[in-house]
């Protein structure tokens, strides 16, 4: 048994018996389940919308090289810069070069799972650079020294009392603040950082090929501030986030909102197509997009695993998974947890070290039922099962 498998078994055994943890997760996922059906009502035919989204992603992934080259050409025309990073080491080295060039001391950063994949905050700390998470959930996790628990809701495992206690211990606030008061404390702390930071770092929910832009969707406005206030904006994004056209957002933004949080649309939806132009009054002086591979072309080369690149990271499969709801996100000990993490992690990392995640499944197929892009819908088998030999699926054929 690999070291990662042993760790997973130990962590999951402890969490499965933690009734307080289960209570918090069931409460938070219960609130999610209560609002998602209302969000789905905006679609006249939800099944058709999901099928159409899957077909768009199929087209994008099947022509990924051309789509990415078109994106680079369009962004470059507007003064942006594109860096192609093959792996974590190359991406971090490029970020380090930019930070040295800009004499960077402080970075503001919006929520981004790909930066968690790179362990970017730890790397920047080693370089003597302050990296501040500006998403409230990520800020809470950073204060507590923990990675995100969930790909959409980073602090899902914490109650409001847990957060109040954390703020009391770390920020010396009153010990019994309400969620509204806690939010105001975080806002006060973070607002000062936006104007101090030399560099802002964001991820991207989508890379838009035809206009050379990136699309970011959020509920707090922190991503807009992170990319607009600092003089340099760095975008770090996995190459699979490509979509062919800006018009595709009319489908993907509502799907992401509904399946991610139960909203019809998230509060802030932003398209960024380059640095500040001569006739514009705000925005960064420089915009750099780092297109990250880091094992994604390995998935692309596997016809049976390729479909996992369609994922739009809505997190619906985590909320539906009976395994995730019992053992929690940290038991997986990897960036991408839950069903989608079980599929992609063994391909993004060492197969022998991480193939145990393939068995973190009840084979109930609930993740397939809730997927925003009809992932593995044709055979109805659970997306959690992945062949341990390193290719294909654990059961069924696609």
Buried (B, 14 or more C-beta within 10 A) or exposed (E): EEEBBEBBEEBBEEBBEBEEBBEBBEEBBEEBEEEBEEBBEBBEEBEEBBBBBBEBBBBBBEBBEEBBEBBBEBBBEBBBBBBBBEEBEBBBEBBBEBBEEBEBEBBBBBBBBBBBBBBBBEBBEEEEBBBBBBBBBBBBBBBBEBBBBBBBBBBBBBBEEBBBBBBBEEBEBEEEBEEEBBBEBBEEBBEEBBEBBBBBBBBBBBBBBBBBBBBBBBBBEBBBBBBBBBBBBBBBBBBBBBBBEBEBBEBBBBBBBBBBBBBBBBEBBBEBBBBBEEEEEEBBEBBBBBBBBBBBBBBBEBEBBBBBBBBBBBBBBBBBBEBBBBBBBBBBBBBBBBBBBBBBBBBBBEBEEBBBBBBBBEEBBBBBBBBBBBBBBEEEBBBBBBBBEBBBBBEEEB
